Amino acid sequence: MNRHFINPTAVLRLVGLILMMLGAGMVFTVIVAFIFADGDQWGITLSMAITLVLGFSMWKFLPGEMDLTARDGFAAVTFGWLGMSIVGALPYLFTGAIPCVTDALFESASGFTTTGASILTDIESLPHGILFWRSFTHWIGGMGIIVFSIAILPFLGVGGMQMFKAEAPGPTADKLTPRIRGTAEILWGVYVLVSAAQAALLMFGGMDWFDSLCHTFGTVATGGFSTKNTSIAFYQSPYIHYVITVFMFIAGINFSLHFWAIRGRPGKYLESPEFKFYALMIGISVVILSALNLFRGQPFEPAFRDAAFQTCAIATTTGYATADFELWQPLAQVWLVSLMLIGGMAGSTGGGMKTARAMILLRQARVELHKMVHPETIYPIRIGRKSVSNEIVQNILAFFQLYVMIAIFATLFMAALGLDLVTSLTSVIACMSNIGPGLGEVGPTDNYAAIPMVGKWMLTFLMIVGRLEIYTVFVLLTKTYWSR
């Protein structure tokens, strides 16, 4: 196949297949809506019907062969995520839960990208079907990003995932072949098993089955949508706090490592340099934030619990809250913002730049310092026992530059709308790193309802850009992509 341009029909057919699968998944939300019969069941059923018909029509009736190239892969992934966000807004619109198109799309994109930023001011007043749908979009998006990261990105060569493909001890796919199906099935199995374990533990701790499922979806997918206005702080149960903390930590780990642990080889965790970095980052953060909480006069156990919970919530980009960290010391707030930038491990449901990239950037900085003293010496960058190629290093450096440039431009854009510096900066970082809560007007006890409409469109775009590793979206905006 020597085609030098995209195959639009194949891309649209693949998007149709994604929508068809999403429509089929909506049946669970329909069942929940009819169980509680809060009045939202028919709007959700209509949304499911439209999604199924649209997806089936695109898949079945568009002509053409499904011969995909890398260019097609970029387009299919980007438009697939955009398509899910659009049809995912239908339940909000048809039930009247969110009558504004901009707000409905924002909420939908926030769900599928596992960002967890919300425009809703009274969550507990929503019908059960809509509450379930909000959380279920997290769960779908979380699994989607794992398959995307492990099975598809290595084929596209995006964002340093070549390194991840070489380092990951679990199943990976080199290209878009039937192997992806087997990889996806394994990952789905691990994902469902982890989800079932958390839901069972939450119910054991006193949560009802509905809240247990919704909070499990938000935890395992590192999304953060809650069924309560005050998030996890609603539950005054240390047991529930610790269970969610542990599973947030688990969700921020490369799911391939969980696969090997389930297969009886938990030692794979310690064989992963990225896991060691991730665990060390979490551990140091918990110690520092615990100490700062103690200095504020908080008793030891709540100080440790809040520090552990918020560290995992921010580092894994889940975004749940048991405390208003805007009331913490400035050092604690800056530390949490730094964790927002890094995020979880590659191959996890977490957002951010990923710990793998952070490791490479730190090692590259150290190499440059050594070169200033010994410029003739060659210093290879190693992750564990493996050397990292210059191509991957350059890829990650370019990714970091793009990330910073986009963040600066978007912050200026938000500030031009009249938002203060803290709100502008942290709303951009929180959405691009798929976290949800920031500081200022979008802090852990606030929401995004007051953001101007054009600002919501910008943040929605940033959610998708951040979730798809920047390159996947921005390559579509280059002249090279569309030229022959």
C-alpha positions in Angstrom: 0.0 0.0 0.0 1.7 3.2 -1.2 -1.1 5.6 -0.4 0.2 9.1 0.5 -3.0 10.7 1.7 -5.6 9.9 4.3 -8.5 7.6 3.7 -11.5 9.6 4.9 -14.0 6.8 4.4 -11.9 4.4 6.5 -11.6 7.0 9.2 -15.3 7.8 9.3 -16.1 4.1 9.3 -13.8 3.5 12.3 -15.4 6.5 14.1 -18.8 4.9 13.4 -17.6 1.6 14.9 -16.5 3.5 18.0 -19.9 5.2 18.3 -21.7 2.0 17.8 -19.8 0.4 20.6 -20.5 3.4 22.8 -24.2 3.2 22.0 -24.2 -0.5 23.0 -22.5 0.5 26.3 -25.3 3.0 27.0 -27.7 0.1 27.7 -26.3 0.0 31.3 -27.2 3.6 31.8 -30.7 2.9 30.4 -31.2 0.0 32.9 -30.1 2.2 35.8 -32.4 5.0 34.7 -35.4 2.7 34.5 -34.6 1.1 37.9 -34.7 4.5 39.6 -37.3 6.0 37.2 -36.4 9.6 38.0 -37.8 10.9 34.7 -34.5 10.7 32.7 -35.0 7.2 31.3 -36.6 8.3 28.0 -34.0 11.0 27.2 -31.2 8.5 27.8 -32.9 5.9 25.7 -33.3 8.3 22.8 -29.6 9.2 23.2 -28.7 5.5 22.9 -30.9 5.0 19.9 -29.4 8.0 18.0 -25.8 6.9 18.9 -26.5 3.4 17.7 -28.2 4.4 14.4 -25.5 7.0 13.7 -22.6 4.7 14.4 -24.2 1.8 12.5 -24.9 4.0 9.5 -21.4 5.3 9.3 -19.9 1.8 9.7 -22.3 -0.1 7.4 -23.1 2.3 4.5 -19.9 4.2 3.9 -18.0 2.5 1.1 -14.3 1.8 1.0 -11.6 -0.5 2.3 -10.3 -0.4 5.9 -6.7 -0.1 4.9 -5.3 2.2 7.7 -2.0 4.0 7.7 -0.5 6.1 10.5 -2.1 9.2 9.1 -5.5 7.5 9.3 -4.7 6.5 12.8 -4.2 10.0 14.0 -7.4 11.2 12.4 -9.5 8.2 13.6 -8.3 8.6 17.3 -8.9 12.3 17.4 -12.2 12.3 15.6 -13.3 9.2 17.6 -12.7 11.0 20.9 -14.4 14.1 19.5 -17.4 12.0 18.3 -17.8 10.3 21.7 -17.8 13.7 23.4 -20.5 15.0 21.1 -22.9 12.1 21.4 -22.0 11.8 25.1 -23.6 15.2 25.5 -27.0 14.0 24.2 -28.2 12.5 27.6 -27.5 15.8 29.3 -29.4 17.7 26.6 -32.4 15.4 26.1 -33.1 15.0 29.8 -32.7 18.7 30.5 -30.0 18.1 33.1 -27.7 20.4 31.2 -29.7 22.4 28.7 -26.8 24.4 27.3 -24.9 22.8 24.4 -21.5 24.3 25.5 -21.9 23.1 29.1 -23.2 19.6 28.0 -20.2 19.2 25.7 -17.8 20.4 28.4 -19.2 17.9 30.9 -19.2 15.1 28.3 -15.6 15.7 27.2 -14.5 16.0 30.8 -16.0 12.6 31.4 -14.5 10.7 28.5 -11.1 12.3 28.9 -11.3 11.4 32.7 -10.7 15.1 33.6 -13.5 15.4 36.1 -14.0 19.2 35.7 -17.6 20.0 36.1 -20.0 22.9 35.4 -22.7 21.4 37.7 -23.4 23.3 40.9 -25.8 20.9 42.5 -24.8 17.4 41.6 -27.0 15.6 44.2 -30.2 17.1 42.6 -29.5 15.2 39.3 -31.5 12.0 38.4 -29.7 8.7 39.0 -29.4 7.9 35.3 -27.5 11.0 34.6 -25.3 10.6 37.6 -24.5 7.0 36.4 -23.8 8.3 32.9 -21.4 10.9 34.1 -19.3 8.3 36.0 -19.7 5.7 33.3 -18.1 8.0 30.7 -15.1 8.0 32.9 -14.9 4.3 33.0 -15.2 4.0 29.2 -12.7 6.8 28.6 -10.2 5.3 31.1 -10.2 1.9 29.4 -10.0 3.6 26.0 -6.9 5.5 26.9 -5.2 2.4 28.2 -5.8 0.5 24.9 -4.8 3.7 23.1 -1.6 4.0 25.0 -0.5 0.4 25.0 -1.8 -0.9 21.6 -2.1 2.1 19.3 0.4 4.8 20.2 3.4 2.5 19.7 2.3 2.0 16.1 1.8 5.8 15.6 5.2 6.5 17.3 3.8 9.2 19.5 5.0 11.0 22.5 7.9 8.8 23.6 5.7 5.7 23.5 8.4 3.9 21.6 10.3 3.8 24.9 7.2 2.6 26.7 6.7 -0.2 24.2 10.2 -1.4 24.8 10.0 -1.0 28.6 6.6 -2.3 29.3 6.7 -5.9 30.7 3.2 -6.6 29.6 1.4 -7.1 26.3 2.0 -4.5 23.7 1.2 -4.3 20.0 3.7 -3.1 17.4 1.1 -2.2 14.7 -2.6 -2.2 14.0 -3.1 -5.9 13.5 -5.4 -8.5 15.1 -2.9 -8.5 18.0 -4.6 -5.4 19.3 -7.7 -7.4 19.9 -5.9 -9.8 22.2 -4.2 -6.9 24.0 -7.5 -5.1 24.5 -9.2 -8.3 25.9 -6.4 -8.8 28.4 -6.5 -5.2 29.5 -10.3 -5.2 29.7 -10.1 -8.2 32.0 -7.6 -6.6 34.3 -9.7 -3.3 34.3 -12.9 -5.1 35.2 -11.3 -7.2 37.9 -9.7 -4.1 39.6 -13.1 -2.3 39.3 -15.0 -5.2 40.8 -12.6 -5.4 43.7 -12.9 -1.7 44.6 -16.7 -1.7 44.2 -17.0 -4.7 46.6 -14.7 -3.1 49.2 -16.7 0.2 49.1 -19.9 -1.7 49.6 -18.3 -3.5 52.5 -17.5 -0.1 54.0 -21.2 1.0 53.9 -21.6 2.6 50.5 -24.7 1.5 48.6 -24.3 -0.3 45.2 -25.0 2.8 43.1 -22.5 5.1 44.8 -20.0 2.3 45.0 -20.1 1.8 41.2 -20.0 5.5 40.4 -17.0 6.2 42.6 -15.3 3.1 41.4 -15.7 4.3 37.8 -14.2 7.7 38.8 -11.3 6.1 40.7 -10.2 3.3 38.4 -10.4 5.7 35.4 -8.7 8.5 37.5 -11.7 10.7 36.5 -13.1 12.2 39.7 -16.8 12.7 39.0 -18.7 12.1 42.3 -22.3 11.7 43.1 -21.9 14.1 46.0 -21.5 17.9 46.0 -18.6 17.7 48.4 -16.9 14.8 46.6 -15.4 12.1 48.9 -15.4 14.5 51.8 -19.1 13.6 52.1 -18.1 10.3 53.5 -16.8 10.7 57.0 -15.3 7.2 56.9 -11.5 6.7 57.1 -12.0 3.2 55.7 -13.6 4.6 52.5 -10.9 7.3 52.2 -8.2 4.7 52.5 -9.8 2.3 50.0 -10.1 5.0 47.4 -6.6 6.2 48.1 -5.2 2.7 47.4 -7.1 2.3 44.2 -6.2 5.7 42.9 -2.6 4.7 43.5 -3.3 1.4 41.6 -5.0 3.2 38.7 -1.9 5.4 38.2 0.3 2.4 37.5 0.9 0.9 34.1 -1.9 -1.7 33.7 0.5 -4.2 32.1 2.2 -4.5 35.5 -1.2 -5.4 37.1 -1.5 -8.1 34.4 1.7 -9.7 35.5 0.8 -9.4 39.1 -2.5 -11.2 38.5 -0.5 -13.8 36.6 1.6 -14.4 39.8 4.6 -12.3 39.0 4.3 -9.2 41.3 8.0 -8.8 41.1 7.5 -7.1 37.8 6.5 -3.9 39.7 10.0 -3.6 41.2 11.6 -4.4 37.9 10.1 -1.3 36.4 12.2 1.8 36.9 9.1 4.0 36.1 7.2 2.3 38.9 10.0 3.0 41.4 10.0 6.6 40.3 6.2 6.8 40.6 6.1 5.2 44.1 9.0 7.3 45.3 7.3 10.5 44.1 4.1 9.5 45.9 5.9 8.5 49.0 7.9 11.7 49.3 4.9 13.8 48.6 2.8 12.1 51.3 5.6 12.7 53.9 6.0 16.4 53.0 2.3 17.1 52.9 1.7 15.2 56.2 4.3 17.2 57.9 2.8 20.5 56.6 -0.6 19.3 57.9 0.8 18.6 61.3 2.3 22.0 61.4 -1.2 23.4 60.8 -2.3 21.7 64.0 -4.1 18.7 62.4 -3.9 15.4 64.4 -1.6 12.8 63.0 -4.0 10.3 61.5 -6.2 12.8 59.7 -3.1 14.7 58.6 -1.6 11.6 57.1 -4.9 10.5 55.6 -5.6 13.8 53.9 -2.0 14.0 52.6 -2.1 10.5 51.2 -5.5 11.0 49.6 -4.8 14.3 48.0 -1.4 13.2 46.9 -2.8 10.2 45.0 -5.8 12.2 43.8 -3.6 14.9 42.2 -0.6 12.8 41.2 -2.8 10.2 39.4 -5.0 13.1 38.1 -8.1 11.6 39.7 -9.2 14.9 41.3 -11.3 13.6 44.2 -11.1 15.6 47.4 -11.4 15.0 51.1 -10.1 18.4 52.1 -10.0 21.9 50.6 -6.3 22.1 49.8 -6.7 25.8 48.9 -6.6 26.3 52.7 -3.3 24.5 53.0 0.1 26.3 53.0 1.4 27.9 49.8 4.2 25.3 49.7 1.6 22.5 49.8 -0.4 24.1 46.9 2.6 24.6 44.7 3.7 21.0 45.4 0.3 19.7 44.3 0.4 21.8 41.1 3.8 20.2 40.4 2.3 16.8 40.7 -0.5 17.8 38.3 2.2 18.4 35.6 3.8 15.0 36.0 0.8 12.7 36.3 0.7 8.9 36.4 2.7 6.2 34.7 2.5 5.5 30.9 0.0 2.8 30.2 -2.2 3.9 33.2 -5.5 5.8 33.2 -3.7 8.8 34.7 -3.1 12.1 32.8 -0.3 14.6 32.9 3.0 14.4 31.1 3.6 10.9 32.6 6.4 9.8 34.9 8.3 8.2 32.1 8.8 11.6 30.4 9.7 13.2 33.7 12.4 10.6 34.2 13.9 11.2 30.7 13.8 15.0 31.2 15.6 14.8 34.6 18.2 12.5 33.1 18.7 14.7 30.1 19.2 17.7 32.4 21.8 15.8 34.3 23.6 14.8 31.1 23.7 18.4 29.9 25.3 19.5 33.2 28.0 16.8 32.9 28.7 17.9 29.3 29.4 21.4 30.5 32.4 20.0 32.4 33.4 17.2 30.0 32.0 18.2 26.6 33.9 15.4 24.7 32.4 12.6 26.8 29.3 10.7 25.6 26.7 10.2 28.4 24.0 7.7 27.4 20.6 8.1 29.0 19.5 4.9 30.6 16.2 3.8 32.1 17.0 0.8 34.1 19.4 -1.3 32.0 18.2 0.1 28.7 19.6 3.0 26.8 17.2 5.6 25.5 17.8 6.6 21.9 18.3 10.2 20.9 15.2 10.0 18.8 13.1 9.3 21.8 14.8 12.0 23.9 14.2 14.6 21.2 10.6 13.4 20.9 10.1 14.0 24.7 11.9 17.3 24.6 9.6 18.5 21.8 6.6 17.2 23.7 7.6 19.2 26.8 8.2 22.3 24.7 4.8 22.0 23.1 3.2 21.4 26.5 4.7 24.6 27.9 3.9 26.7 24.8 0.2 25.5 24.8 -0.1 26.1 28.5 1.3 29.7 28.2 -0.9 30.5 25.3 -4.0 29.1 26.9 -3.3 30.9 30.2 -3.0 34.2 28.3 -6.3 33.4 26.6 -8.1 32.7 29.8 -6.6 35.8 31.5 -7.8 37.8 28.5 -11.4 36.7 29.5 -11.0 38.5 32.8 -9.9 35.5 35.0 -7.2 36.0 37.6 -3.7 34.5 37.2 -4.1 31.6 39.6 -7.5 30.6 38.0 -6.2 31.0 34.5 -3.0 29.0 35.0 -4.4 26.2 37.1 -7.6 25.8 35.0 -5.4 25.3 32.0 -3.0 22.8 33.8 -6.0 21.0 35.4 -7.7 20.5 32.0 -4.7 19.7 29.9 -3.4 17.3 32.5 -6.9 15.8 32.9 -7.2 16.5 36.6 -10.3 18.6 37.2 -9.8 20.8 40.2 -7.3 23.6 40.2 -6.9 26.7 42.4 -8.7 30.0 42.6 -12.2 30.0 41.1 -11.8 26.4 40.0 -10.6 25.0 43.3 -11.6 21.7 44.9 -14.8 23.2 46.4 -15.6 25.2 43.3 -16.5 24.3 39.7 -16.2 25.6 36.1 -19.7 27.1 35.9 -18.5 30.7 36.1 -15.9 30.3 33.3 -17.0 32.3 30.3 -18.5 30.3 27.4 -15.5 30.8 25.0 -13.2 29.8 27.9 -15.1 26.5 28.3 -14.6 25.8 24.6 -10.8 26.4 25.1 -10.7 24.1 28.1 -12.7 21.4 26.3 -10.1 21.5 23.5 -7.3 21.3 26.1 -8.9 18.2 27.7 -8.9 16.3 24.4 -5.4 17.5 23.5 -4.0 16.5 26.8 -5.8 13.1 26.9 -4.4 12.3 23.4 -0.8 13.2 24.2 -0.8 16.5 22.3 0.9 15.1 19.1 -2.1 13.1 18.1 -4.2 16.2 17.7 -1.7 18.8 16.7 -0.3 16.7 13.9 -3.6 17.2 12.2 -3.0 20.9 12.2 0.3 20.7 10.3 0.7 21.3 6.6 2.8 18.2 6.3 0.0 16.0 7.4 -2.3 17.2 4.7 0.3 17.3 1.9 1.2 14.4 -0.3 
